[in-house]
Amino acid sequence: MIESEALSRRHLAACAVARQAGDMMRRLFQNRSGIEMSFKGPQDYLTQADAAVEKLVRQRLAEAFPQDKFLGEEGGGEVSQSMWVVDPIDGTSNFARGIPHFCISIAYALDQTPEIGVIYDPMTDEMFEAQRGAGGRVNGRPMKTSDATKMEYCQIELGWSSRRTNDAYLAIVRRVLEAGASFRRAGSGALGIAYVADGRSDGYAELHINSWDCLAGIVMVKEAGGYANDFLAGDGMLKGNPILVAAPGVAQALIKLTGIGSKVMA
């Protein structure tokens, strides 16, 4: 069992590494004309920057915590009792197209429980960070989910995944709109979930998302008083799952609209 002091050291290290990686991302973004871009699949962008940032994060965390394992979007890895789960650039399509909405996402999980979440947006210089049981903050300010209780006043982000059919995605969009909410898709699941934790959005849903995109944000939403479905059920760590995070006052409504999650206990 890792003591709280050891968790705090990992929390501080994750923030420091995220900022260092963010500095690299910002430089690469500002000079991206020389970066090669390819596709891993339909609408699934890959740039040289993704691999470079992940290499930096992997090295820094291995130096500080050699006993921990690492699971990254680009280099893969393994599931372990003590592990880091990292997306070097979440929002690569935005990065590649010159849209300044992307981030690095670093989560630490112990015994399959997300303990630490750090998401850094290098273009706005916003550091979202949380530790289980210790609250969540953005640039030092406490985060709290919104007080929304009625869908007609909500804004919901609906992430899109090529792993699910367009009909399934459009069905959720239609139901959310018919319930009176507005929706958006900004291209970064990690930031979308962090925005729920900070009350900027009232919910985020996606029919399939990977662990490196959402684990850090899940810690934040829970610490900010929000709802998150059991994302790690089954083999969610390696294969991904649907995700729903929401302000508590609209969580039950969104569970019904999206079909993701289970009944919120009073």
Secondary structure as UniProt FT lines:
FT   HELIX           4..30
FT   HELIX           32..34
FT   STRAND          37..41
FT   TURN            42..43
FT   STRAND          44..47
FT   HELIX           48..64
FT   TURN            66..67
FT   STRAND          69..72
FT   TURN            73..75
FT   STRAND          76..77
FT   STRAND          82..90
FT   HELIX           92..96
FT   TURN            97..98
FT   STRAND          103..110
FT   TURN            111..112
FT   STRAND          113..121
FT   TURN            122..125
FT   STRAND          126..131
FT   TURN            132..134
FT   STRAND          135..138
FT   TURN            139..140
FT   STRAND          141..142
FT   HELIX           151..153
FT   STRAND          155..159
FT   TURN            162..163
FT   HELIX           166..178
FT   TURN            179..180
FT   STRAND          182..184
FT   HELIX           189..197
FT   TURN            198..199
FT   STRAND          203..209
FT   HELIX           211..223
FT   TURN            224..225
FT   STRAND          227..228
FT   TURN            231..235
FT   HELIX           236..239
FT   STRAND          241..246
FT   HELIX           248..250
FT   HELIX           251..258
//
